[in-house]
Amino acid sequence: MAEFTLVHEPDASRYALMHGDARVSILDYRDDGRSLALTRAYTVPTFRGHGYAGELVGRVIAELEERGDRTVIPVCWYVADWFAANPGHETLLHRRRSA
């Protein structure tokens, strides 16, 4: 998927997977300065079924791991399933404090 690019759109609180000028898939988030709640993964219907949402989530997670300044809260079911299928990235998951 080398012809695809990851674009961060902070004003819209989302990441996008682009193919040229076409937005293929988006990943919405909420950022509190410590963690990123990944709230919704969406792929444009004409692009569905090709693994683009998984590619997008993987690229975002790789970027967050490289930055090292946020943990992830997988609010979106797709993101939670991605982490379950990719357990090597679980150290990025936000841990709640015990009471």
MDAnalysis code that builds the backbone (N, CA, C; Angstrom):
import MDAnalysis as mda
import numpy as np

u = mda.Universe.empty(297, n_residues=99, atom_resindex=np.repeat(np.arange(99), 3), trajectory=True)
u.add_TopologyAttr("name", ["N", "CA", "C"] * 99)
u.add_TopologyAttr("resid", np.arange(1, 100))
u.add_TopologyAttr("resname", ["MET", "ALA", "GLU", "PHE", "THR", "LEU", "VAL", "HIS", "GLU", "PRO", "ASP", "ALA", "SER", "ARG", "TYR", "ALA", "LEU", "MET", "HIS", "GLY", "ASP", "ALA", "ARG", "VAL", "SER", "ILE", "LEU", "ASP", "TYR", "ARG", "ASP", "ASP", "GLY", "ARG", "SER", "LEU", "ALA", "LEU", "THR", "ARG", "ALA", "TYR", "THR", "VAL", "PRO", "THR", "PHE", "ARG", "GLY", "HIS", "GLY", "TYR", "ALA", "GLY", "GLU", "LEU", "VAL", "GLY", "ARG", "VAL", "ILE", "ALA", "GLU", "LEU", "GLU", "GLU", "ARG", "GLY", "ASP", "ARG", "THR", "VAL", "ILE", "PRO", "VAL", "CYS", "TRP", "TYR", "VAL", "ALA", "ASP", "TRP", "PHE", "ALA", "ALA", "ASN", "PRO", "GLY", "HIS", "GLU", "THR", "LEU", "LEU", "HIS", "ARG", "ARG", "ARG", "SER", "ALA"])
u.atoms.positions = np.array([
    [0.823, -1.199, 0.000],
    [0.000, 0.000, 0.000],
    [0.861, 1.255, 0.000],
    [1.957, 1.189, -0.716],
    [2.888, 2.303, -0.746],
    [2.276, 3.552, -1.359],
    [1.304, 3.405, -2.274],
    [0.703, 4.572, -2.909],
    [-0.312, 5.283, -2.012],
    [-0.517, 4.750, -0.831],
    [-1.416, 5.350, 0.143],
    [-0.601, 6.176, 1.134],
    [-1.160, 7.292, 1.576],
    [-0.466, 8.137, 2.544],
    [-1.356, 8.366, 3.758],
    [-0.698, 8.496, 4.907],
    [-1.373, 8.828, 6.155],
    [-1.314, 10.336, 6.325],
    [-2.476, 10.930, 6.557],
    [-2.569, 12.372, 6.749],
    [-3.207, 12.630, 8.106],
    [-2.536, 13.459, 8.908],
    [-3.097, 13.858, 10.197],
    [-3.845, 15.168, 9.978],
    [-5.112, 15.197, 10.372],
    [-5.953, 16.383, 10.246],
    [-6.369, 16.826, 11.646],
    [-5.449, 17.471, 12.392],
    [-5.736, 17.795, 13.797],
    [-6.926, 18.730, 13.987],
    [-7.195, 19.628, 13.035],
    [-8.347, 20.522, 13.179],
    [-9.665, 19.755, 13.150],
    [-9.661, 18.587, 12.514],
    [-10.853, 17.740, 12.448],
    [-10.766, 16.575, 13.438],
    [-9.685, 16.506, 14.207],
    [-9.451, 15.418, 15.169],
    [-9.565, 14.055, 14.493],
    [-8.798, 13.887, 13.414],
    [-8.826, 12.616, 12.711],
    [-7.543, 12.401, 11.915],
    [-7.336, 11.128, 11.601],
    [-6.312, 10.705, 10.664],
    [-7.046, 10.197, 9.430],
    [-6.415, 10.335, 8.273],
    [-7.025, 9.844, 7.043],
    [-6.005, 9.045, 6.249],
    [-6.484, 7.989, 5.627],
    [-5.681, 7.237, 4.673],
    [-6.112, 7.733, 3.299],
    [-5.150, 8.279, 2.567],
    [-5.433, 8.900, 1.281],
    [-4.822, 8.083, 0.145],
    [-5.533, 8.070, -0.957],
    [-5.014, 7.509, -2.209],
    [-5.117, 8.647, -3.209],
    [-3.992, 9.326, -3.441],
    [-4.039, 10.552, -4.233],
    [-4.847, 11.586, -3.478],
    [-5.867, 12.131, -4.138],
    [-6.748, 13.115, -3.496],
    [-7.964, 12.477, -2.832],
    [-8.096, 11.177, -2.971],
    [-9.276, 10.487, -2.420],
    [-9.045, 10.057, -0.982],
    [-9.969, 10.435, -0.128],
    [-9.947, 9.984, 1.263],
    [-10.580, 8.600, 1.286],
    [-9.790, 7.590, 1.644],
    [-10.232, 6.197, 1.607],
    [-10.837, 5.778, 2.939],
    [-10.178, 6.132, 4.035],
    [-10.604, 5.711, 5.360],
    [-10.213, 6.793, 6.353],
    [-11.000, 6.933, 7.430],
    [-10.677, 7.911, 8.465],
    [-10.727, 7.249, 9.837],
    [-9.981, 7.847, 10.762],
    [-9.967, 7.398, 12.148],
    [-10.100, 8.638, 13.021],
    [-11.271, 8.779, 13.640],
    [-11.545, 9.928, 14.508],
    [-10.977, 9.684, 15.898],
    [-10.623, 10.770, 16.588],
    [-10.067, 10.635, 17.931],
    [-10.425, 11.823, 18.805],
    [-10.237, 11.623, 20.103],
    [-10.278, 12.692, 21.108],
    [-8.942, 12.649, 21.832],
    [-8.318, 13.797, 21.977],
    [-6.986, 13.890, 22.586],
    [-7.066, 14.728, 23.850],
    [-6.678, 14.138, 24.986],
    [-6.687, 14.896, 26.245],
    [-5.283, 15.325, 26.669],
    [-4.307, 15.148, 25.786],
    [-2.927, 15.531, 26.100],
    [-2.090, 14.398, 26.660],
    [-2.736, 13.349, 27.132],
    [-2.037, 12.172, 27.664],
    [-2.412, 10.905, 26.911],
    [-3.669, 10.872, 26.459],
    [-4.146, 9.681, 25.751],
    [-4.976, 10.104, 24.541],
    [-5.039, 9.192, 23.602],
    [-5.835, 9.392, 22.404],
    [-6.950, 8.353, 22.417],
    [-8.187, 8.811, 22.539],
    [-9.334, 7.915, 22.458],
    [-9.685, 7.783, 20.982],
    [-9.465, 6.600, 20.425],
    [-9.780, 6.356, 19.025],
    [-11.249, 5.961, 18.957],
    [-12.078, 6.879, 18.443],
    [-13.523, 6.774, 18.603],
    [-14.281, 6.176, 17.429],
    [-13.723, 6.285, 16.208],
    [-14.474, 5.768, 15.061],
    [-13.547, 5.543, 13.882],
    [-13.604, 4.338, 13.349],
    [-12.923, 4.020, 12.099],
    [-14.004, 3.909, 11.027],
    [-13.764, 4.547, 9.896],
    [-14.747, 4.555, 8.820],
    [-14.025, 4.451, 7.484],
    [-14.526, 3.582, 6.628],
    [-14.007, 3.468, 5.273],
    [-15.118, 3.838, 4.304],
    [-14.781, 4.651, 3.326],
    [-15.735, 5.047, 2.298],
    [-16.264, 3.766, 1.630],
    [-17.580, 3.642, 1.473],
    [-18.158, 2.388, 0.978],
    [-17.511, 1.810, -0.283],
    [-17.137, 2.629, -1.233],
    [-16.538, 2.101, -2.467],
    [-15.161, 1.492, -2.252],
    [-14.543, 1.753, -1.096],
    [-13.211, 1.220, -0.795],
    [-13.246, 0.077, 0.222],
    [-14.411, -0.292, 0.713],
    [-14.512, -1.317, 1.757],
    [-14.106, -2.693, 1.238],
    [-13.647, -3.523, 2.179],
    [-13.328, -4.901, 1.865],
    [-11.909, -5.139, 1.369],
    [-11.057, -4.122, 1.495],
    [-9.676, -4.253, 1.017],
    [-8.644, -4.087, 2.130],
    [-9.101, -3.999, 3.378],
    [-8.183, -3.887, 4.506],
    [-7.671, -2.487, 4.777],
    [-8.318, -1.477, 4.218],
    [-7.826, -0.112, 4.384],
    [-7.971, 0.409, 5.810],
    [-9.047, 0.060, 6.494],
    [-9.213, 0.495, 7.887],
    [-8.104, -0.097, 8.753],
    [-7.790, -1.365, 8.542],
    [-6.699, -1.998, 9.292],
    [-5.364, -1.354, 8.980],
    [-5.151, -1.010, 7.728],
    [-3.920, -0.313, 7.334],
    [-3.829, 1.039, 8.028],
    [-4.935, 1.763, 8.050],
    [-4.971, 3.071, 8.696],
    [-4.683, 2.954, 10.186],
    [-5.371, 2.052, 10.867],
    [-5.151, 1.881, 12.310],
    [-3.696, 1.498, 12.568],
    [-3.160, 0.577, 11.796],
    [-1.766, 0.166, 11.964],
    [-0.792, 1.317, 11.799],
    [-1.033, 2.162, 10.808],
    [-0.140, 3.309, 10.584],
    [-0.242, 4.330, 11.717],
    [-1.463, 4.561, 12.189],
    [-1.639, 5.499, 13.306],
    [-0.952, 4.959, 14.557],
    [-1.131, 3.684, 14.843],
    [-0.506, 3.085, 16.026],
    [1.015, 3.168, 15.906],
    [1.557, 2.894, 14.732],
    [3.009, 2.991, 14.534],
    [3.490, 4.417, 14.787],
    [2.740, 5.404, 14.323],
    [3.124, 6.800, 14.556],
    [3.078, 7.144, 16.038],
    [2.043, 6.689, 16.723],
    [1.923, 6.969, 18.156],
    [3.029, 6.275, 18.947],
    [3.378, 5.059, 18.557],
    [4.481, 4.362, 19.228],
    [5.792, 5.109, 19.018],
    [6.001, 5.615, 17.831],
    [7.228, 6.360, 17.540],
    [7.294, 7.654, 18.344],
    [6.168, 8.361, 18.430],
    [6.123, 9.605, 19.207],
    [6.308, 9.325, 20.694],
    [5.620, 8.304, 21.200],
    [5.762, 7.911, 22.594],
    [5.156, 8.856, 23.605],
    [4.271, 9.758, 23.181],
    [3.725, 10.741, 24.115],
    [2.243, 10.547, 24.447],
    [1.637, 9.470, 23.941],
    [0.226, 9.209, 24.209],
    [-0.005, 7.714, 24.398],
    [-0.994, 7.395, 25.223],
    [-1.517, 6.035, 25.262],
    [-2.800, 6.039, 24.432],
    [-3.352, 4.856, 24.193],
    [-4.540, 4.734, 23.350],
    [-5.690, 4.133, 24.141],
    [-6.854, 4.725, 23.978],
    [-8.092, 4.185, 24.519],
    [-8.917, 3.752, 23.293],
    [-9.082, 2.445, 23.093],
    [-9.799, 1.968, 21.913],
    [-11.316, 1.994, 22.108],
    [-11.924, 3.154, 21.924],
    [-13.374, 3.290, 22.079],
    [-14.099, 2.569, 20.942],
    [-13.594, 2.700, 19.741],
    [-14.183, 2.070, 18.560],
    [-13.964, 0.558, 18.604],
    [-15.015, -0.208, 18.316],
    [-14.902, -1.672, 18.332],
    [-13.846, -2.151, 17.346],
    [-13.718, -1.495, 16.213],
    [-12.750, -1.934, 15.208],
    [-11.325, -1.797, 15.744],
    [-11.063, -0.696, 16.416],
    [-9.738, -0.473, 16.996],
    [-9.466, -1.500, 18.094],
    [-10.455, -1.778, 18.925],
    [-10.298, -2.805, 19.971],
    [-9.988, -4.164, 19.341],
    [-10.699, -4.506, 18.271],
    [-10.432, -5.769, 17.578],
    [-9.034, -5.772, 16.964],
    [-8.586, -4.624, 16.461],
    [-7.240, -4.529, 15.886],
    [-6.184, -4.838, 16.956],
    [-6.351, -4.273, 18.140],
    [-5.411, -4.549, 19.224],
    [-5.451, -6.015, 19.628],
    [-6.633, -6.620, 19.642],
    [-6.741, -8.043, 19.988],
    [-6.007, -8.905, 18.962],
    [-6.046, -8.494, 17.701],
    [-5.380, -9.251, 16.631],
    [-3.889, -8.932, 16.521],
    [-3.449, -7.856, 17.175],
    [-2.049, -7.420, 17.119],
    [-1.520, -7.196, 18.532],
    [-1.402, -8.268, 19.325],
    [-1.063, -8.116, 20.751],
    [0.316, -7.519, 21.009],
    [1.173, -7.450, 20.045],
    [2.490, -6.855, 20.247],
    [2.457, -5.358, 20.495],
    [1.288, -4.765, 20.345],
    [1.164, -3.315, 20.520],
    [0.412, -2.944, 21.795],
    [0.117, -3.927, 22.631],
    [-0.724, -3.671, 23.807],
    [-0.082, -2.742, 24.833],
    [1.225, -2.550, 24.778],
    [1.864, -1.627, 25.724],
    [1.414, -0.188, 25.498],
    [0.841, 0.089, 24.337],
    [0.352, 1.432, 24.030],
    [-1.024, 1.702, 24.652],
    [-1.705, 0.633, 25.066],
    [-3.053, 0.792, 25.609],
    [-3.043, 1.526, 26.945],
    [-4.010, 2.388, 27.110],
    [-4.187, 3.149, 28.339],
    [-4.600, 2.203, 29.465],
    [-3.970, 2.333, 30.591],
    [-4.318, 1.522, 31.771],
    [-4.969, 2.424, 32.808],
    [-6.107, 1.976, 33.280],
    [-6.776, 2.739, 34.343],
    [-6.045, 2.520, 35.649],
    [-6.043, 3.548, 36.464],
    [-5.434, 3.419, 37.783],
    [-6.350, 2.625, 38.689],
    [-5.755, 1.794, 39.525],
    [-6.539, 1.042, 40.517],
    [-6.923, 1.970, 41.643],
    [-8.094, 1.738, 42.174],
    [-8.592, 2.593, 43.276],
    [-7.996, 2.171, 44.588],
])
